[in-house]
Amino acid sequence: MKIILLTVLAATSTLIGGWLALRARRHIHLLLGFGAGVLLGATFFDLLPEAIEAAGEVGWTSREVLALTVCGFLAFYLGQRFLALQACPSGDCEANRHLGRMSALGLIMHSTIDGASIAAAALISWRAGVVVAVGIIVHDVTDGLNTILLVTRGGSPEKKDFAFLAADALAPILGGTFVVLSAMSSHHLALVLGVTSGFFLFTATGDLLPDAHRRSPGFGVTAAAVAGIVLIGLAVRIAAI
């Protein structure tokens, strides 16, 4: 029950992030830039290091983990291009929400892995589980924020958009519950972490940042992206102390 409580706290922080995104739509370009920075920071400071460390326990090399990341990037890129061509063959229509909802699925997958990571760490050591949970709870605020940004694109939210936020909030609880019931070892997460890193890289560089700069070409977006990277870097560093 203690492990599930930690995943519930992560779910709550996701809902808080979604609420912030809805309240600050006037500054959507800054939020998009900040969200992109958070995803980049989470990829390079959190996901990839964890994936490489977990993979080493079963004899995988860092090259194999990075290959999974490239596969995740390509799968998401090709999937988005296919969706764009199906929804908008002439290149002049409102397909952004469809693409954003596809991107949000990657965040939901990541949130599931967050919950699984908390549970796996806690099963090894309660102290380790709490440390991992603190880091995840901090950046799950931005998961909720990014989910709303991706599915609404700064517009008024539809009912189905809240379903994506709810799914993202429930995902860590489901991930943690699965690990507790199955007693999954942490090194089994290496494959999913590697692929999710690829999703994050594409969402940040091929989706959020271009959209943010299209809305506002000023330096503010760049500063917001850097702030997002720094925030996650500090959060991961503090959690590791």
C-alpha positions in Angstrom: 0.0 0.0 0.0 2.9 2.4 0.7 4.2 1.8 -2.9 0.7 2.5 -4.3 0.5 5.7 -2.2 3.7 7.0 -3.8 2.2 6.4 -7.3 -1.0 8.2 -6.2 1.1 11.2 -5.3 2.7 11.1 -8.8 -0.9 10.9 -10.3 -1.9 14.0 -8.3 1.1 16.0 -9.5 0.1 15.1 -13.1 -3.4 16.5 -12.5 -1.9 19.7 -11.0 0.2 20.1 -14.2 -2.9 19.8 -16.4 -4.7 22.4 -14.3 -1.8 24.8 -14.7 -1.8 24.3 -18.5 -5.5 25.2 -18.7 -5.0 28.3 -16.5 -2.1 29.7 -18.5 -3.2 29.5 -22.1 -2.2 33.1 -22.8 1.4 32.0 -22.4 1.1 28.9 -24.4 4.3 29.5 -26.4 6.3 29.7 -23.2 4.7 26.5 -21.8 5.4 24.7 -25.1 9.0 25.7 -24.9 9.2 24.8 -21.2 7.6 21.5 -21.9 10.1 20.7 -24.6 12.9 21.5 -22.3 11.5 19.2 -19.6 11.2 16.3 -22.1 14.8 16.8 -23.2 16.0 17.0 -19.6 14.0 14.0 -18.6 15.5 12.0 -21.6 19.1 12.8 -21.0 19.2 13.2 -17.2 16.7 10.5 -16.2 15.4 8.0 -18.8 18.6 7.2 -20.7 20.9 6.9 -17.7 18.3 4.6 -16.0 17.9 2.6 -19.2 21.7 2.2 -19.7 22.2 1.3 -16.0 19.4 -1.3 -16.0 20.5 -2.7 -19.3 24.1 -3.2 -18.0 22.7 -5.6 -15.3 21.6 -8.0 -18.0 24.6 -7.6 -20.3 23.3 -5.1 -22.8 25.5 -2.3 -24.0 24.8 1.4 -24.1 24.8 1.1 -28.0 21.9 -1.3 -27.8 19.9 1.0 -25.6 20.6 4.0 -27.9 19.5 1.8 -30.8 16.2 1.3 -29.1 16.0 5.1 -28.6 16.5 5.6 -32.4 13.8 3.0 -33.1 11.4 4.8 -30.8 12.2 8.1 -32.5 11.7 6.7 -36.0 8.5 4.8 -35.0 7.0 8.0 -33.6 8.2 10.1 -36.6 6.8 7.6 -39.2 3.6 7.2 -37.2 3.1 11.0 -37.1 3.8 11.4 -40.8 1.3 8.6 -41.6 -1.4 10.2 -39.4 -0.7 13.7 -40.9 -1.0 12.3 -44.5 -4.3 10.5 -43.6 -5.8 13.5 -41.8 -4.5 16.2 -44.1 -3.4 14.9 -47.5 -3.3 18.4 -49.0 -1.2 19.8 -46.1 -3.8 22.5 -45.3 -6.1 21.4 -42.5 -6.5 21.3 -38.8 -4.7 18.0 -37.9 -2.8 19.4 -35.0 -5.0 18.0 -32.3 -4.9 14.5 -33.9 -1.1 14.7 -33.9 -1.0 16.0 -30.4 -3.2 13.2 -29.1 -0.9 10.7 -30.7 2.0 12.4 -29.0 0.2 12.3 -25.7 0.1 8.5 -25.9 3.9 8.6 -25.5 3.5 10.6 -22.3 1.0 8.1 -21.0 3.4 5.3 -21.7 6.1 7.3 -19.9 3.8 7.8 -16.9 3.2 4.1 -16.7 6.9 3.5 -16.6 7.2 6.1 -13.9 4.9 4.2 -11.7 6.6 0.9 -12.5 10.0 2.5 -11.7 8.8 3.7 -8.3 7.5 0.2 -7.5 10.6 -1.6 -8.7 12.9 0.7 -6.8 10.8 0.4 -3.6 10.8 -3.4 -3.8 14.6 -3.3 -3.8 14.8 -0.7 -1.1 12.2 1.5 0.5 14.6 4.4 0.6 15.5 4.0 -3.0 11.7 4.0 -3.8 11.2 7.2 -2.0 14.1 8.9 -3.8 12.8 7.8 -7.2 9.3 8.9 -6.3 10.4 12.4 -5.3 12.1 12.9 -8.6 9.1 11.5 -10.5 6.6 13.5 -8.6 8.5 16.7 -9.4 8.5 16.1 -13.2 5.1 14.5 -13.3 3.7 18.0 -12.9 5.1 18.7 -16.3 3.7 15.5 -17.7 0.2 16.7 -17.0 1.1 20.1 -18.4 2.5 18.6 -21.6 -0.5 16.3 -22.0 -2.9 19.2 -22.0 -0.6 21.3 -24.3 -0.4 18.5 -26.8 -4.1 17.6 -27.0 -5.5 21.2 -26.9 -2.7 23.2 -28.8 -3.7 26.2 -26.7 -7.4 25.9 -27.7 -10.4 25.3 -25.6 -10.3 21.7 -24.2 -12.8 19.1 -25.4 -14.3 16.4 -23.2 -12.0 13.8 -24.8 -8.9 16.0 -23.9 -9.7 15.5 -20.2 -9.8 11.7 -20.8 -6.2 11.9 -21.9 -5.3 13.8 -18.8 -7.1 11.3 -16.6 -5.3 8.4 -18.4 -2.0 10.1 -17.8 -2.8 10.5 -14.1 -3.9 6.9 -13.7 -1.0 5.5 -15.6 1.6 5.6 -12.8 -0.8 3.9 -10.5 -1.4 1.1 -13.0 2.3 0.8 -13.7 3.1 0.5 -10.0 0.3 -2.0 -9.4 1.5 -4.2 -12.2 5.0 -4.3 -10.9 3.8 -5.1 -7.3 1.6 -7.9 -8.5 4.1 -9.4 -10.9 7.3 -8.7 -8.9 8.9 -7.4 -12.1 12.6 -6.6 -11.7 13.8 -3.1 -12.6 16.1 -4.3 -15.4 13.1 -5.4 -17.4 12.2 -1.7 -17.8 15.4 -1.0 -19.9 13.7 -1.8 -23.3 10.7 0.4 -22.6 12.8 3.2 -21.2 14.9 3.3 -24.3 12.0 3.4 -26.7 10.2 6.1 -24.6 13.4 8.2 -24.8 13.0 8.2 -28.5 9.4 9.3 -28.2 10.4 12.1 -25.9 13.2 13.3 -28.3 10.8 13.5 -31.2 8.0 15.2 -29.2 10.3 17.9 -28.0 12.3 18.6 -31.1 9.8 17.7 -33.8 6.6 18.9 -32.2 6.6 21.2 -29.2 9.6 23.4 -30.1 8.6 24.1 -33.7 5.0 24.9 -32.6 6.3 27.2 -29.8 8.6 29.1 -32.2 5.8 29.4 -34.8 3.6 31.1 -32.2 6.4 33.4 -30.9 9.8 33.7 -32.7 11.3 35.7 -29.8 13.9 34.6 -27.3 11.4 33.8 -24.6 10.7 30.3 -26.0 14.4 29.5 -26.0 14.8 30.7 -22.4 11.7 28.6 -21.3 13.2 25.5 -23.0 16.5 26.0 -21.2 14.7 26.5 -17.9 12.9 23.2 -18.4 16.1 21.4 -19.0 17.8 23.0 -16.0 14.8 22.2 -13.8 14.8 18.5 -14.5 18.5 18.4 -14.2 18.3 19.9 -10.7 15.4 17.7 -9.7 17.2 14.5 -10.8 20.4 15.7 -9.0 18.6 16.5 -5.8 16.7 13.2 -5.9 20.1 11.4 -6.2 21.7 13.0 -3.2 
